[in-house]
């Protein structure tokens, strides 16, 4: 994902999907 998309997602969700 582009960095912009990652910023749109909440951090807990981002780490959970990583």
C-alpha positions as CSV (number, residue, x, y, z in Angstrom):
1,X,0.0,0.0,0.0
2,X,1.1,3.6,-0.6
3,X,2.1,5.5,2.6
4,X,-1.0,7.7,2.2
5,X,-3.3,4.7,2.5
6,X,-1.4,3.5,5.6
7,X,-1.9,6.9,7.2
8,X,-5.6,6.7,6.6
9,X,-5.8,3.4,8.5
10,X,-5.7,3.4,12.3
11,X,-2.4,2.2,13.7
12,X,-3.8,-0.9,15.5
13,X,-5.5,-2.0,12.3
14,X,-2.4,-1.4,10.3
15,X,-0.2,-3.5,12.6
16,X,-2.9,-6.2,12.7
17,X,-3.0,-6.5,8.9
18,X,0.8,-6.4,8.5
